[in-house]
Amino acid sequence: MARILLVEDEPTLATGVKDDLELEGYSVDLAVDGAEAVERARSGAYDLVLLDIMLPKKDGFTVCRELRAAGLAFPIVMLTARGQEVDKVVGLEVGADDYITKPFGRRELLARVKAALRRASMPAAPPLPLYEFGDLRIDFGRCEASRGGARIELTALEFRLLRTFLAHRNQVLTIDQLSREVWGEEVFMSDRVVYTHMNNLRKKIEADPRKPKHLITVRGVGYRFDS
């Protein structure tokens, strides 16, 4: 049974989401502010965090950033207000894997949760235990990455992106191909989400993200990984 940490300070929404998830068979803990969320996430073995942005004590962006800085790689799905495109982009940039726009229905909630849990539990490509290129060293077996000997904190989704590219290195992958292979067939993933995760990954693995040597944009088509 997957354990989910729900971080939401609005009582009615929190109760409804918690009930929906528990009826689906998940074990759900509730945190009502950002400080409690960080404490619970660091001390408990969670498989996924559902994280609201507007929270007392610490906002969702800060919580997400602190959890990623602590090396916690479980999926984080952020709850964003309708029309707040900047919230979605910032959430992805600080380490969230996906977002759900409020108001949302039960079916969308469960679909996003199931997809995130499935992505976290399955490999994105054939095993690649250890891979080195340039000054980068990626150990997929240990889920560790370093550049020039300094550790890089990659999320589980970023490891999946890298594995997908390495399985198709020197080939051009379209946005649709990346979306299907990394996020899955059944979940619609906007181009904006893919772009943001690609930019985040570039910032971590490229010496100069503005002039990438490995994650190359092929204009009008998609991306290519050059080793």
Secondary structure, 3 states (H helix, E strand, C coil): CCEEEEECCCHHHHHHHHHHHHHCCCEEEEECCHHHHHHHHHHCCCCEEEEECCCCCCCHHHHHHHHHHCCCCCCEEEEEECCCHHHHHHHHHCCCCEEEEECCCHHHHHHHHHHHHHHHHCCCCCCCCEEEECCEEEECCCCEEEECCEEECCCHHHHHHHHHHHHCCCCEEEHHHHHHHHHCCCCCCCHHHHHHHHHHHHHHHCCCCCCCCCEEEECCCEEEECC
